[in-house]
Amino acid sequence: MSTPNDANSTITALTPTPAFLDAANELGVEFDPGDLERLGRYLALLLERNKITNLTAIKDPDACWIRHILDALTLLPLCAELPDGALVADVGSGGGAPALPLAIVEPRLRFTCIEATGKKADFLRETIAVLGLDNVDVVNDRVETLGARGGLLRDRFDLVTARALGRITVAAELTTPLAKIGGLVAMIKGERADEELAEAKKALHMLCVTHVGTSQTPTGRIVAIEKRRPTPGKYPRRPGEPKRAPLGMTPEQSK
């Protein structure tokens, strides 16, 4: 009887598109031998599993190179500032971006994918095994539990990443408890980043974090916040509450 890993090992890697290669070159990305093949295999595995498990709304292979791989690699400048062996957490990893593409091109860093949905966590583990990534772990649990006072992953990470985790007010409460003092949270956002930052001003103050920069990228914007003081012990709140009642916002504002 074949196992999922046996079947996955026969899937042909997708070939990077000229548009992706040009855009990556513009970003200054330097690929090591084997990186592009692994990235292409990751995308092939993602699209194959997406036929039975909802992992991504993007089904066009060419678009995936830009929307998943290039989008993830826009975080490389922040990763480059980290020392060897630094710890990176990706909250709400879902189909694996940005964590897995970053883990492929930054093998000197250690990544933890945090994913609450069991089927998605299973996909991540299987893909990590097929790709032979020994610098990635998967934790299948709610981030509110992991980041709570006394939680398994509170105050551990040099960098915490998040993509499609909700508005900044919500994402900040979920991510900042995981960061070390002096650590960064990097959120991949769209063109409404400034609007979301404005509405999150009170929440960031309550979480004791500071917005340290927003950078424009070919695929969106990266909002960086720094944890300069310990996160108050009452954050994050109970599972589901940050999304139901965004921190520092009235019910009318959160609609």
Secondary structure as UniProt FT lines:
FT   HELIX           4..8
FT   TURN            9..10
FT   HELIX           18..27
FT   TURN            33..34
FT   HELIX           35..49
FT   TURN            50..52
FT   HELIX           61..64
FT   HELIX           65..70
FT   HELIX           71..73
FT   TURN            74..75
FT   HELIX           76..80
FT   TURN            84..85
FT   STRAND          87..91
FT   TURN            94..95
FT   TURN            97..98
FT   HELIX           99..105
FT   TURN            107..108
FT   STRAND          110..114
FT   HELIX           118..131
FT   TURN            134..135
FT   STRAND          136..139
FT   HELIX           143..146
FT   TURN            149..150
FT   TURN            152..155
FT   STRAND          157..163
FT   HELIX           168..175
FT   HELIX           176..178
FT   STRAND          179..189
FT   TURN            191..192
FT   HELIX           193..199
FT   HELIX           201..206
FT   TURN            207..208
FT   STRAND          209..217
FT   TURN            218..219
FT   STRAND          220..227
FT   TURN            233..234
FT   TURN            239..240
FT   HELIX           241..244
FT   TURN            247..248
FT   TURN            251..254
//
